[in-house]
Amino acid sequence: MRPRAHGGPDTRGSAAQRRSRRRRLWEAYAVADVLLCQRPGCEAPITLEDLGDGAQMTVDRIVPGMHGGKYVAGNCRPVCAPCNVELGNAIRDGLRL
């Protein structure tokens, strides 16, 4: 079996671990059951579950996996799905973009 060049699906953990991670981020960032995208400049309201509107919460690694970033508390933040797609694997300017 070849080693993976960067991350890969198995580095995200099981489905249960991913659900738990999203729940912990929701609990840490939501205010009065409202969660805003944590990408500076966006602030779109996002939901924990997929409602089919593209505003579902996704987990963004501030330092992407291909650059050594892990799914750990200090490297994860909740962002809306469109922002996460736009961010891709870019290293964030000052780790805050």
TIMI-2910 file (N, C-alpha, C, CB; in pm, 1 decimal, decimal comma, always signed):
<rs>
+----------+----------+----------+----------+----------+----------+----------+----------+----------+----------+----------+----------+------+
!      n_x !      n_y !      n_z !     ca_x !     ca_y !     ca_z !      c_x !      c_y !      c_z !     cb_x !     cb_y !     cb_z ! resn !
+----------+----------+----------+----------+----------+----------+----------+----------+----------+----------+----------+----------+------+
!    +83,8 !   -118,4 !     +0,0 !     +0,0 !     +0,0 !     +0,0 !    +88,1 !   +124,5 !     +0,0 !    -95,2 !     -0,1 !   +121,5 !  Met !
!    +59,0 !   +219,5 !    -89,9 !   +136,7 !   +343,5 !    -99,9 !   +100,5 !   +440,1 !    +11,2 !   +114,7 !   +409,8 !   -235,5 !  Arg !
!   +198,8 !   +512,3 !    +66,9 !   +164,6 !   +616,9 !   +163,7 !    +95,6 !   +732,7 !    +91,8 !   +291,7 !   +666,9 !   +238,6 !  Pro !
!     +9,1 !   +800,0 !   +160,7 !    -63,2 !   +911,7 !   +101,9 !    +25,7 !  +1035,1 !    +98,0 !   -192,1 !   +940,5 !   +180,4 !  Arg !
!    +18,9 !  +1108,2 !    -12,3 !    +99,7 !  +1229,1 !    -28,4 !    +54,7 !  +1338,7 !    +67,1 !    +92,3 !  +1279,3 !   -172,5 !  Ala !
!    -72,2 !  +1345,8 !    +91,0 !   -125,4 !  +1445,7 !   +184,0 !   -253,4 !  +1391,1 !   +243,3 !   -150,6 !  +1583,1 !   +113,3 !  His !
!   -265,7 !  +1399,9 !   +371,9 !   -389,3 !  +1361,9 !   +439,3 !   -456,9 !  +1243,7 !   +375,7 !   -483,4 !  +1476,6 !   +441,7 !  Gly !
!   -580,1 !  +1259,3 !   +342,7 !   -660,6 !  +1154,4 !   +284,8 !   -782,4 !  +1134,8 !   +372,1 !   -580,4 !  +1023,3 !   +270,1 !  Gly !
!   -879,6 !  +1062,4 !   +322,3 !  -1002,9 !  +1046,5 !   +397,3 !   -982,0 !   +987,7 !   +536,4 !  -1097,1 !   +960,0 !   +320,5 !  Pro !
!   -885,9 !   +896,6 !   +551,4 !   -867,6 !   +832,2 !   +680,6 !   -815,3 !   +928,0 !   +786,9 !   -773,4 !   +715,6 !   +666,7 !  Asp !
!   -753,6 !  +1038,9 !   +750,2 !   -702,4 !  +1133,5 !   +848,8 !   -814,8 !  +1213,4 !   +913,2 !   -602,1 !  +1227,9 !   +784,3 !  Thr !
!   -932,9 !  +1212,1 !   +852,4 !  -1046,2 !  +1284,8 !   +908,8 !  -1113,1 !  +1209,0 !  +1021,1 !  -1146,9 !  +1314,8 !   +801,7 !  Arg !
!  -1087,3 !  +1081,0 !  +1030,6 !  -1150,4 !   +998,0 !  +1131,6 !  -1277,9 !   +935,0 !  +1078,5 !  -1180,2 !  +1079,5 !  +1256,2 !  Gly !
!  -1343,0 !   +860,1 !  +1163,4 !  -1466,0 !   +791,8 !  +1125,2 !  -1580,3 !   +892,3 !  +1114,1 !  -1500,9 !   +681,2 !  +1227,2 !  Ser !
!  -1692,5 !   +846,6 !  +1060,5 !  -1810,3 !   +933,9 !  +1050,0 !  -1853,5 !   +981,7 !  +1187,9 !  -1926,7 !   +860,4 !   +980,3 !  Ala !
!  -1848,1 !   +894,2 !  +1286,6 !  -1886,3 !   +933,0 !  +1422,9 !  -1789,9 !  +1038,0 !  +1478,4 !  -1889,3 !   +809,4 !  +1515,5 !  Ala !
!  -1661,1 !  +1023,3 !  +1451,1 !  -1563,4 !  +1122,0 !  +1497,6 !  -1585,3 !  +1256,6 !  +1429,2 !  -1420,2 !  +1072,3 !  +1471,7 !  Gln !
!  -1618,9 !  +1254,2 !  +1299,8 !  -1643,9 !  +1380,0 !  +1228,4 !  -1768,9 !  +1448,6 !  +1281,2 !  -1657,7 !  +1354,6 !  +1077,6 !  Arg !
!  -1875,2 !  +1372,0 !  +1309,6 !  -1996,8 !  +1430,7 !  +1368,8 !  -1966,2 !  +1491,6 !  +1504,9 !  -2107,9 !  +1324,0 !  +1382,4 !  Arg !
!  -1888,2 !  +1421,6 !  +1583,7 !  -1851,1 !  +1471,3 !  +1716,3 !  -1769,7 !  +1600,2 !  +1705,5 !  -1771,2 !  +1364,6 !  +1793,1 !  Ser !
!  -1678,2 !  +1605,9 !  +1609,5 !  -1596,5 !  +1726,3 !  +1589,4 !  -1685,0 !  +1844,7 !  +1551,7 !  -1489,6 !  +1702,3 !  +1479,8 !  Arg !
!  -1779,7 !  +1823,1 !  +1459,7 !  -1870,6 !  +1931,2 !  +1420,7 !  -1954,2 !  +1977,7 !  +1539,9 !  -1962,6 !  +1885,4 !  +1306,1 !  Arg !
!  -2001,7 !  +1883,1 !  +1620,4 !  -2082,3 !  +1917,1 !  +1738,0 !  -2000,3 !  +2000,4 !  +1836,6 !  -2134,9 !  +1788,9 !  +1807,0 !  Arg !
!  -1875,6 !  +1961,3 !  +1861,7 !  -1790,4 !  +2038,0 !  +1955,0 !  -1766,0 !  +2179,2 !  +1902,8 !  -1655,0 !  +1966,0 !  +1977,1 !  Arg !
!  -1742,0 !  +2193,7 !  +1772,3 !  -1722,6 !  +2326,8 !  +1715,5 !  -1850,3 !  +2409,2 !  +1727,7 !  -1679,2 !  +2317,0 !  +1568,4 !  Leu !
!  -1965,1 !  +2345,1 !  +1703,0 !  -2092,9 !  +2414,8 !  +1717,5 !  -2106,5 !  +2467,5 !  +1860,0 !  -2211,6 !  +2321,1 !  +1682,4 !  Trp !
!  -2080,7 !  +2382,4 !  +1957,0 !  -2094,7 !  +2421,9 !  +2097,3 !  -1995,9 !  +2532,1 !  +2135,3 !  -2074,9 !  +2300,9 !  +2188,1 !  Glu !
!  -1878,1 !  +2530,8 !  +2077,1 !  -1775,9 !  +2630,5 !  +2109,8 !  -1802,6 !  +2765,9 !  +2044,4 !  -1639,7 !  +2580,1 !  +2067,7 !  Ala !
!  -1862,0 !  +2768,5 !  +1925,2 !  -1875,6 !  +2893,0 !  +1849,9 !  -2017,4 !  +2948,8 !  +1842,5 !  -1825,8 !  +2871,9 !  +1712,7 !  Tyr !
!  -2120,2 !  +2867,3 !  +1862,7 !  -2258,7 !  +2915,2 !  +1848,7 !  -2295,0 !  +3007,4 !  +1964,0 !  -2357,4 !  +2796,6 !  +1842,6 !  Ala !
!  -2369,5 !  +3110,9 !  +1933,4 !  -2420,6 !  +3203,7 !  +2033,4 !  -2571,9 !  +3204,2 !  +2019,5 !  -2360,0 !  +3348,5 !  +2016,2 !  Val !
!  -2641,2 !  +3164,3 !  +2126,2 !  -2787,5 !  +3157,6 !  +2125,6 !  -2837,9 !  +3074,6 !  +2007,5 !  -2847,7 !  +3299,2 !  +2120,1 !  Ala !
!  -2775,6 !  +2958,9 !  +1986,0 !  -2812,2 !  +2865,9 !  +1878,4 !  -2798,7 !  +2924,5 !  +1738,6 !  -2952,8 !  +2819,5 !  +1898,0 !  Asp !
!  -2715,0 !  +3026,7 !  +1724,0 !  -2685,1 !  +3083,6 !  +1592,2 !  -2533,5 !  +3075,1 !  +1574,7 !  -2737,7 !  +3234,0 !  +1578,6 !  Val !
!  -2494,1 !  +3022,7 !  +1460,4 !  -2351,4 !  +3011,0 !  +1430,1 !  -2323,5 !  +3083,4 !  +1300,2 !  -2307,0 !  +2862,2 !  +1421,1 !  Leu !
!  -2224,3 !  +3170,5 !  +1303,9 !  -2183,2 !  +3243,5 !  +1184,2 !  -2053,7 !  +3183,3 !  +1132,0 !  -2165,6 !  +3395,4 !  +1213,8 !  Leu !
!  -2037,9 !  +3186,4 !  +1001,1 !  -1915,0 !  +3140,9 !   +937,9 !  -1798,2 !  +3216,5 !  +1000,1 !  -1919,7 !  +3161,8 !   +783,1 !  Cys !
!  -1692,2 !  +3145,6 !  +1033,5 !  -1577,4 !  +3205,0 !  +1100,7 !  -1470,6 !  +3257,5 !  +1005,1 !  -1516,3 !  +3104,8 !  +1192,5 !  Gln !
!  -1497,5 !  +3255,4 !   +875,3 !  -1403,0 !  +3315,7 !   +781,6 !  -1422,8 !  +3466,5 !   +787,1 !  -1422,8 !  +3260,7 !   +635,3 !  Arg !
!  -1318,6 !  +3542,7 !   +819,7 !  -1333,6 !  +3688,0 !   +827,2 !  -1393,8 !  +3744,8 !   +699,6 !  -1198,9 !  +3753,6 !   +854,5 !  Pro !
!  -1494,4 !  +3828,6 !   +717,5 !  -1560,4 !  +3892,3 !   +605,4 !  -1684,6 !  +3820,4 !   +557,3 !  -1465,8 !  +3904,9 !   +494,0 !  Gly !
!  -1708,8 !  +3697,8 !   +602,4 !  -1826,5 !  +3624,4 !   +555,4 !  -1942,7 !  +3641,8 !   +652,4 !  -1793,9 !  +3474,9 !   +537,9 !  Cys !
!  -1933,9 !  +3583,1 !   +769,2 !  -2036,8 !  +3590,9 !   +873,0 !  -2174,7 !  +3543,4 !   +827,9 !  -2047,4 !  +3731,6 !   +921,5 !  Glu !
!  -2179,6 !  +3450,2 !   +733,2 !  -2307,3 !  +3391,5 !   +691,2 !  -2355,6 !  +3297,3 !   +801,0 !  -2293,1 !  +3315,5 !   +554,4 !  Ala !
!  -2486,0 !  +3296,2 !   +829,0 !  -2536,8 !  +3198,4 !   +926,2 !  -2525,4 !  +3058,2 !   +867,6 !  -2684,5 !  +3229,6 !   +965,0 !  Pro !
!  -2480,6 !  +2964,5 !   +949,6 !  -2464,3 !  +2827,6 !   +902,8 !  -2537,5 !  +2731,7 !   +996,2 !  -2314,8 !  +2790,5 !   +893,1 !  Ile !
!  -2571,0 !  +2615,5 !   +942,9 !  -2644,9 !  +2515,4 !  +1018,0 !  -2557,5 !  +2393,3 !  +1042,2 !  -2773,5 !  +2475,9 !   +944,0 !  Thr !
!  -2588,1 !  +2322,1 !  +1149,5 !  -2511,6 !  +2202,2 !  +1182,0 !  -2543,2 !  +2089,1 !  +1085,4 !  -2540,1 !  +2158,1 !  +1325,1 !  Leu !
!  -2668,1 !  +2079,2 !  +1043,5 !  -2709,6 !  +1973,3 !   +951,3 !  -2732,2 !  +2031,0 !   +812,3 !  -2837,6 !  +1903,3 !  +1001,9 !  Glu !
!  -2719,0 !  +1948,1 !   +711,4 !  -2739,0 !  +1990,2 !   +573,5 !  -2887,4 !  +2012,3 !   +547,2 !  -2681,4 !  +1886,0 !   +475,4 !  Asp !
!  -2924,8 !  +2136,2 !   +515,8 !  -3063,0 !  +2168,6 !   +483,1 !  -3080,7 !  +2187,8 !   +333,0 !  -3107,2 !  +2294,1 !   +557,9 !  Leu !
!  -2974,8 !  +2158,2 !   +255,2 !  -2982,5 !  +2168,9 !   +110,6 !  -2966,8 !  +2310,1 !    +57,7 !  -3111,0 !  +2114,3 !    +64,3 !  Gly !
!  -2925,8 !  +2403,9 !   +143,1 !  -2915,2 !  +2543,3 !    +99,8 !  -2770,7 !  +2589,7 !    +84,3 !  -2986,3 !  +2633,0 !   +198,1 !  Asp !
!  -2674,2 !  +2500,0 !   +100,4 !  -2533,6 !  +2536,9 !    +85,3 !  -2474,5 !  +2607,3 !   +205,0 !  -2517,7 !  +2622,9 !    -32,9 !  Gly !
!  -2554,3 !  +2623,6 !   +312,2 !  -2506,6 !  +2694,7 !   +430,0 !  -2467,0 !  +2600,0 !   +541,8 !  -2612,3 !  +2790,2 !   +479,3 !  Ala !
!  -2443,2 !  +2474,4 !   +508,7 !  -2406,4 !  +2376,3 !   +609,6 !  -2268,4 !  +2407,2 !   +666,1 !  -2409,7 !  +2235,0 !   +550,7 !  Gln !
!  -2251,5 !  +2383,7 !   +795,0 !  -2122,9 !  +2401,8 !   +859,7 !  -2025,2 !  +2294,8 !   +811,4 !  -2137,9 !  +2397,0 !  +1013,1 !  Met !
!  -1906,5 !  +2337,3 !   +776,7 !  -1798,2 !  +2244,2 !   +747,7 !  -1682,6 !  +2278,8 !   +839,2 !  -1755,3 !  +2250,0 !   +597,3 !  Thr !
!  -1591,5 !  +2186,1 !   +855,5 !  -1475,3 !  +2206,6 !   +941,2 !  -1358,7 !  +2249,1 !   +853,6 !  -1440,6 !  +2077,6 !  +1022,5 !  Val !
!  -1305,8 !  +2366,9 !   +881,0 !  -1191,1 !  +2418,6 !   +806,7 !  -1067,2 !  +2403,6 !   +892,4 !  -1212,2 !  +2566,8 !   +765,5 !  Asp !
!   -963,4 !  +2343,1 !   +835,9 !   -834,5 !  +2340,5 !   +905,1 !   -760,8 !  +2467,3 !   +865,4 !   -750,5 !  +2211,0 !   +869,6 !  Arg !
!   -721,0 !  +2545,3 !   +962,5 !   -652,4 !  +2671,8 !   +936,2 !   -522,8 !  +2644,9 !   +860,8 !   -623,9 !  +2747,8 !  +1068,3 !  Ile !
!   -444,7 !  +2549,7 !   +908,2 !   -328,9 !  +2501,9 !   +832,4 !   -376,3 !  +2374,7 !   +762,5 !   -200,9 !  +2475,4 !   +926,2 !  Val !
!   -385,1 !  +2374,8 !   +629,2 !   -438,0 !  +2259,7 !   +556,0 !   -356,5 !  +2132,9 !   +578,9 !   -442,6 !  +2290,6 !   +408,2 !  Pro !
!   -421,5 !  +2020,4 !   +558,7 !   -356,8 !  +1891,3 !   +576,9 !   -233,9 !  +1872,6 !   +490,4 !   -453,7 !  +1782,3 !   +548,6 !  Gly !
!   -237,6 !  +1922,9 !   +366,9 !   -122,1 !  +1904,8 !   +279,2 !     -0,1 !  +1983,7 !   +327,3 !   -157,8 !  +1946,5 !   +137,4 !  Met !
!    -21,8 !  +2073,1 !   +425,2 !    +88,6 !  +2149,2 !   +483,5 !   +112,6 !  +2108,6 !   +628,2 !    +60,3 !  +2299,3 !   +475,1 !  His !
!    +60,3 !  +1991,7 !   +667,2 !    +85,1 !  +1938,1 !   +801,0 !    -23,7 !  +1966,5 !   +902,5 !   +211,8 !  +1991,9 !   +852,0 !  Gly !
!   -128,7 !  +2036,7 !   +864,9 !   -236,0 !  +2068,5 !   +959,0 !   -316,4 !  +1946,1 !   +998,0 !   -327,7 !  +2172,3 !   +899,9 !  Gly !
!   -350,3 !  +1936,9 !  +1122,9 !   -426,3 !  +1823,7 !  +1176,3 !   -565,4 !  +1869,6 !  +1218,5 !   -352,2 !  +1759,2 !  +1295,8 !  Lys !
!   -654,1 !  +1773,5 !  +1236,8 !   -787,4 !  +1801,2 !  +1289,3 !   -779,0 !  +1805,3 !  +1441,3 !   -890,9 !  +1694,1 !  +1241,5 !  Tyr !
!   -723,9 !  +1913,5 !  +1494,3 !   -714,0 !  +1935,0 !  +1639,0 !   -780,5 !  +2067,2 !  +1672,5 !   -565,1 !  +1933,6 !  +1687,1 !  Val !
!   -818,3 !  +2082,6 !  +1798,4 !   -897,4 !  +2198,3 !  +1841,2 !   -838,0 !  +2332,2 !  +1796,5 !   -910,8 !  +2197,4 !  +1991,5 !  Ala !
!   -712,7 !  +2355,7 !  +1811,6 !   -653,5 !  +2484,7 !  +1776,9 !   -638,5 !  +2509,8 !  +1628,3 !   -521,5 !  +2496,1 !  +1840,1 !  Gly !
!   -664,0 !  +2407,5 !  +1546,2 !   -646,2 !  +2422,0 !  +1402,0 !   -778,3 !  +2411,9 !  +1325,7 !   -549,6 !  +2316,7 !  +1351,2 !  Asn !
!   -889,1 !  +2400,8 !  +1396,1 !  -1019,4 !  +2385,5 !  +1330,7 !  -1110,8 !  +2502,1 !  +1364,0 !  -1085,4 !  +2253,7 !  +1372,1 !  Cys !
!  -1193,4 !  +2538,1 !  +1266,1 !  -1295,0 !  +2640,3 !  +1288,1 !  -1413,6 !  +2608,2 !  +1197,5 !  -1238,7 !  +2784,7 !  +1259,9 !  Arg !
!  -1533,9 !  +2648,5 !  +1237,0 !  -1650,9 !  +2623,2 !  +1153,2 !  -1664,2 !  +2729,9 !  +1045,2 !  -1778,2 !  +2618,4 !  +1238,7 !  Pro !
!  -1680,4 !  +2686,5 !   +922,0 !  -1704,5 !  +2778,9 !   +810,3 !  -1817,6 !  +2722,6 !   +724,7 !  -1574,4 !  +2800,2 !   +724,5 !  Val !
!  -1880,0 !  +2809,6 !   +645,7 !  -1985,2 !  +2762,9 !   +555,7 !  -1920,4 !  +2684,7 !   +440,8 !  -2070,2 !  +2883,2 !   +501,0 !  Cys !
!  -1998,4 !  +2596,7 !   +381,3 !  -1945,9 !  +2512,5 !   +273,7 !  -1887,5 !  +2594,0 !   +157,8 !  -2055,7 !  +2421,8 !   +221,6 !  Ala !
!  -1955,1 !  +2702,5 !   +112,0 !  -1895,4 !  +2779,5 !     +1,6 !  -1758,1 !  +2838,9 !    +36,5 !  -1989,5 !  +2891,6 !    -39,0 !  Pro !
!  -1741,8 !  +2887,5 !   +159,8 !  -1611,1 !  +2942,5 !   +198,9 !  -1505,4 !  +2833,4 !   +204,3 !  -1620,5 !  +3012,8 !   +335,1 !  Cys !
!  -1541,7 !  +2715,9 !   +253,8 !  -1444,5 !  +2607,8 !   +263,1 !  -1397,3 !  +2564,9 !   +124,9 !  -1504,3 !  +2488,6 !   +337,7 !  Asn !
!  -1488,1 !  +2561,8 !    +28,4 !  -1450,6 !  +2528,0 !   -109,5 !  -1358,5 !  +2635,6 !   -165,7 !  -1576,5 !  +2512,3 !   -199,1 !  Val !
!  -1392,2 !  +2761,4 !   -140,8 !  -1311,1 !  +2871,8 !   -192,4 !  -1171,8 !  +2873,1 !   -130,6 !  -1380,5 !  +3004,8 !   -166,0 !  Glu !
!  -1161,7 !  +2841,5 !     -1,3 !  -1032,7 !  +2842,9 !    +66,2 !   -940,9 !  +2732,4 !    +14,8 !  -1052,2 !  +2828,7 !   +216,1 !  Leu !
!   -997,1 !  +2616,9 !    -16,1 !   -916,9 !  +2506,1 !    -67,0 !   -801,0 !  +2472,5 !    +23,8 !   -865,4 !  +2538,0 !   -204,0 !  Gly !
!   -685,5 !  +2452,8 !    -32,7 !   -566,7 !  +2416,1 !    +44,0 !   -471,5 !  +2532,6 !    +67,0 !   -493,8 !  +2305,6 !    -26,0 !  Asn !
!   -519,4 !  +2653,9 !    +45,9 !   -432,6 !  +2769,7 !    +64,1 !   -393,3 !  +2785,0 !   +210,4 !   -501,6 !  +2896,9 !    +14,1 !  Ala !
!   -267,7 !  +2817,3 !   +234,6 !   -227,7 !  +2850,8 !   +371,3 !   -279,8 !  +2990,4 !   +399,1 !    -71,0 !  +2842,4 !   +391,3 !  Ile !
!   -346,1 !  +3004,6 !   +509,9 !   -410,0 !  +3131,8 !   +543,0 !   -306,8 !  +3235,2 !   +586,1 !   -514,1 !  +3112,2 !   +653,5 !  Arg !
!   -321,3 !  +3356,6 !   +537,7 !   -233,0 !  +3467,2 !   +571,6 !   -240,7 !  +3489,8 !   +721,2 !   -270,6 !  +3596,3 !   +493,4 !  Asp !
!   -129,8 !  +3467,1 !   +790,7 !   -128,7 !  +3484,1 !   +935,0 !   -218,5 !  +3383,5 !  +1006,2 !   -171,1 !  +3624,2 !   +970,2 !  Gly !
!   -253,6 !  +3276,3 !   +938,6 !   -340,3 !  +3171,1 !   +990,5 !   -477,1 !  +3222,5 !  +1029,8 !   -275,9 !  +3105,3 !  +1108,6 !  Leu !
!   -523,2 !  +3331,4 !   +968,8 !   -653,7 !  +3386,9 !  +1004,3 !   -743,3 !  +3417,0 !   +885,6 !   -634,8 !  +3511,0 !  +1082,7 !  Arg !
!   -698,6 !  +3399,0 !   +760,6 !   -780,1 !  +3433,6 !   +645,4 !   -905,7 !  +3353,0 !   +640,1 !   -703,4 !  +3415,1 !   +519,3 !  Leu !
+----------+----------+----------+----------+----------+----------+----------+----------+----------+----------+----------+----------+------+
</rs>
